[in-house]
Amino acid sequence: MELIKQNTQAQIIKSILVIFLGSVLLAVSAKIKIPFYPVPMTMQTFVVLFIGISFGYKIGVATIGLYLIEGIVFGILWLGTLIGWDKPIFDLGVKPFLLAEIFKIALLVLIAKKIFKFRKLI
């Protein structure tokens, strides 16, 4: 029983490390610009697909989720620095986008079963 417990703890630590390193890789890939006309191309899409294929859906979703949380934090901090901490930063930089994000998540939840059924046909 102790061996199973140690194995589970090791797996959790390994997963957390992979999630963290994946979010760092995703952040770095957003900065890699490949000259392309008319708009430069970044490697972010490639890394998102790479994470999904190589990490699996559970670790992949956690990795992308961590990256988004980091972005929400980096955005709030930057906005506060840019316009001043005495302003309603949350109301200006986060609140306007929450309704749209909640709508997209709710829509995906509603059609998830249909997506899974469609995936089985492929």
C-alpha positions in Angstrom: 0.0 0.0 0.0 2.9 2.4 0.8 4.4 1.7 -2.6 1.1 2.8 -4.3 1.0 5.9 -2.2 4.6 6.9 -3.0 3.9 6.2 -6.7 0.9 8.4 -6.7 2.8 11.2 -5.0 5.6 10.9 -7.5 3.1 11.0 -10.3 1.4 14.1 -8.9 4.7 15.9 -8.6 5.7 14.9 -12.1 2.3 16.1 -13.5 2.7 19.5 -11.7 6.2 19.9 -13.1 5.1 19.0 -16.6 2.2 21.5 -16.3 4.5 24.3 -15.1 7.1 23.6 -17.8 4.4 23.4 -20.5 3.1 26.8 -19.5 6.6 28.3 -19.7 7.1 26.7 -23.1 3.8 28.2 -24.3 4.8 31.6 -23.0 8.2 31.4 -24.8 6.5 30.2 -28.0 4.4 33.3 -28.1 7.5 35.4 -28.3 9.1 33.4 -31.1 8.3 35.3 -34.3 8.8 33.9 -37.7 8.8 36.5 -40.5 5.7 36.1 -42.5 3.8 38.6 -44.7 1.7 40.5 -43.9 1.7 39.5 -40.2 4.5 37.7 -38.4 3.7 34.1 -37.3 4.3 32.9 -33.7 4.9 29.3 -32.6 2.1 29.5 -30.0 -0.4 27.5 -32.0 2.1 24.8 -32.7 3.0 24.5 -29.0 -0.7 24.3 -28.0 -1.2 21.4 -30.4 2.0 19.8 -29.3 0.9 20.0 -25.7 -2.5 18.5 -26.5 -0.9 15.6 -28.4 2.0 14.9 -26.1 0.5 15.6 -22.6 -3.0 14.2 -23.1 -6.2 16.0 -22.5 -6.1 16.2 -18.7 -2.5 17.6 -18.4 -3.0 19.6 -21.6 -6.1 21.4 -20.2 -4.3 22.0 -16.9 -1.3 23.4 -18.8 -3.3 25.8 -21.0 -5.4 26.7 -17.9 -2.3 27.7 -16.0 -1.0 29.7 -18.9 -4.3 31.6 -19.1 -4.3 32.3 -15.3 -0.7 33.6 -15.6 -1.9 35.8 -18.4 -4.9 37.1 -16.4 -2.5 37.9 -13.5 0.3 39.4 -15.9 -2.6 41.5 -17.6 -4.1 42.8 -14.3 -0.6 43.7 -13.0 0.3 45.5 -16.3 -2.9 47.4 -16.4 -2.5 48.5 -12.8 1.1 49.6 -13.6 -0.1 51.4 -16.7 -3.1 53.3 -15.5 -2.4 53.4 -11.8 -3.4 51.3 -8.8 -6.0 53.8 -7.7 -8.3 53.0 -10.6 -10.8 50.2 -10.6 -8.5 47.8 -12.5 -10.7 44.7 -12.2 -13.7 46.6 -13.5 -11.8 48.0 -16.4 -9.6 45.1 -17.4 -11.4 41.9 -16.4 -15.1 42.4 -15.8 -16.0 43.4 -19.4 -14.6 40.1 -20.7 -16.1 37.8 -18.1 -19.5 37.7 -19.6 -18.1 36.7 -23.0 -15.9 34.0 -21.5 -18.8 32.6 -19.4 -20.9 32.5 -22.5 -18.3 30.6 -24.5 -17.7 28.1 -21.6 -21.5 27.5 -21.2 -21.9 27.0 -25.0 -19.1 24.4 -25.0 -20.6 22.6 -22.0 -23.9 22.5 -23.9 -22.5 21.0 -27.0 -19.8 18.8 -25.5 -21.9 15.6 -25.7 -22.5 16.3 -29.4 -18.8 16.9 -29.9 -17.9 13.6 -28.3 -20.5 11.8 -30.4 -19.1 13.4 -33.5 -15.6 12.4 -32.5 -16.6 8.8 -32.3 -17.8 8.9 -35.9 -14.4 10.0 -37.1 
